[in-house]
Amino acid sequence: MRKFYGEKIEMKNILRNRDIFIFKTQRCGIIFHNMQVDYSKLWARYKEMGHKNKTDLIEMAGISTNILAKLTKGEFISMDSIQRICKALNCDVGDICVINKVEGNS
């Protein structure tokens, strides 16, 4: 059991991989099941702007090193972090990431 915002939530079927994140909760019924996030559009846009070092994004967008690590690994990040990145790069969410369904075992 883990506490989120004062509520007890049973965490089931958690699988963290470079490409797959499975998360089921009873709190709000949101399920990310066999989904993969692709940030290649972010890095292409970042390169187009003339930036070479990914760590410059930390200062530009005001994100943490942990968020940058998750971006590099292709893991899910919060909408707040996505909003900061979009604001820094002057773009929309669809310009920096794509969420794909992964075929395979569920």
HELIX and SHEET records of a PDB file:
HELIX    1   1 SER A   40  GLU A   48  1                                   9    
HELIX    2   2 ASP A   56  ALA A   61  1                                   6    
HELIX    3   3 THR A   65  LYS A   73  1                                   9    
HELIX    4   4 MET A   79  LEU A   89  1                                  11    
HELIX    5   5 VAL A   93  ASP A   95  5                                   3    
SHEET    1   A 2 ARG A   2  PHE A   4  0                                        
SHEET    2   A 2 GLU A   7  ILE A   9 -1                                        
SHEET    1   B 4 LYS A  12  ARG A  16  0                                        
SHEET    2   B 4 PHE A  21  LYS A  24 -1                                        
SHEET    3   B 4 ILE A  31  ASP A  38 -1                                        
SHEET    4   B 4 VAL A  98  LYS A 101 -1                                        
END                                                                             
